[in-house]
C-alpha cells in the first residue's frame, strides 16, 4: 500500500474510533495516555524504530515481544481531539513506512465527565 493510502486509511480509522469513543462519553479535551503501536519484522528493526522515536521525543517508546512478534509501543499524554490524534497517527504511519514497518493503531482508556 502506498504511503498516501496508508495515511488516508489511518485518518478514516481515527474518525471511526473517535465516533465510538464519543458514544461512550469520552471527553476528548482531557489528557489521555495514548499508546501507538508499530509492528516490526524483527527485534533489531523494533529497537531502531524505538530509538528513533525516543531520540526525537515523539513520545516514550519501548519494545514489546510476544510470540516472536515485535512491537514498538509509544505512549504520549495528550488530548484525543480529531486534529491532534490524526496528526499523531499520521506521524506514526510515516515513521512506520520509513522503517518498513506497519502502524497498527492507537488506544487509550476512556475518560468520561464523571472521571474528571
Buried (B, 14 or more C-beta within 10 A) or exposed (E): EEEEEBBBEBBEBBEEBBEEBEEEEBBBEBEBEBBBBBBBEEEEBBBBBBEBBBEEEBBBBEBEEEEEEBBBBBBBEBBBEEEBBBBBBBBBBBBBBEBEBBBEBBEBEBBEEEEE
